[in-house]
Structures are given as structure tokens and as C-alpha cells.
Amino acid sequence: MDVFGINMNATYSSGLKHDLDFWKKKIGRNHDNDKIIIEKLISLNWRVCIIWECAIKDSKIKNLPNIITSIGEWLNSQENRLEISS
């Protein structure tokens, strides 16, 4: 299952300015589909961790130790979802 999408607010989505209406609709559908899939996974007792590319790309890589700590804390928690973005 593809639960990945593009965050319109992410720095790396700046190339989407061409045909913005198309991309807004497409990304909106992707977001809706992702939400349905994530809810389904959680209903099946899966835990879902989403790490956005913009959180670990280029200069943000210096945050990697914090991201690893966050994931470790989440794995030891009872939370069923973690999302890490920029």
C-alpha cells in the first residue's frame, strides 16, 4: 500500500507551482486516500510511523538524532501513530 504523499507546505514541493489546480486536487485525493489507509491499518492494530522526506533531507539531516529518539520513544509508547515533518 502506498501511504506516501506530498506535503504542499514542504519546501521541496515548490516545483509544483506549474498547473497548481491539478496538483491541489491530486494531492487532496492522495491525502484523503492516505487517511483512509492509515485508519484501516490502525483498525487492524498496526502502528503507523510517517517520516516526511523534508524532515530528513539536506540540511535537516542534523535533526536525525532527534528523529531517532522520537521514533524510539514512540516504539516504547502505546501510541498508534507518529508523524515527523519539517
N, C-alpha and C positions, 0 to 999 in steps of 0.2 A: 504494500500500500504506500502511496506517495502522500506523505503528510507535510511536504515541504512547500513553501510559497515564497513570495517576495513581499517584504515589508515596504510599503510605499514611503514610509518615513525614513528608511535606511539610507545612509549616504550613498551606498552602492547602487541604488535604484535610480540615480539621476539620469541615466541613459534612457529612461522610459518616457521622456518628455515628448518624444515623437508619437503621434497618434494617442494622446493621453486618454481620450474617451474609451478607446478599445482596451487599453491596459487597466483602467479603473474597473471596467466591467469584468475583465478576465481575472484580475486579482481579487475582486469581490467574490466571484464564483469560487475561486481557489480557497479563499478564506472560509466561505460557507462550507465547502466540502471538507476542508481540514477540521473544522469544528465538529462536523458530524462524525468523521472518522475518529477523532480524539475521544469524543464522548462514547463512541462504540467501544473503543479499546479500554477505556476506564470502566465501562459497564461489564467488561469481560475480566475485570480485576488486573488489567495491565497497568503499569505505571508509565507515564509519558514524559520524556525529557526532550525539550526543543531547544536547540542551540542555534541561534541565528548566525549566519556567516559573518555579519557585520560586527558581532561580538568578539570574533577571534581573528579577523583579517587585518593584515598590515600592522599599523601602529598599535592596534588594540591587543595584539598578542602579549603585550606586557601584563595584561589582565589575566593571563592564563592561570597563574597560581590561585587567584581569587575564584575563577570559574571552577577549577578542580575542587577547591574547598567547598564551594556551593553544591556541586554535584555530590561530593562525599556526605555532606550534611543531609542533603535530600535523600540519598540512598539509605541513610540511617533513620530517616523520619517515617512517619505514616502518610505523608502527603502523596497524592497520586499523580501530581503534575508539577513540573518545573519548566519555566521558560526563561532563557537567558538571551537578552538582546543587548544592543549597544547602550 
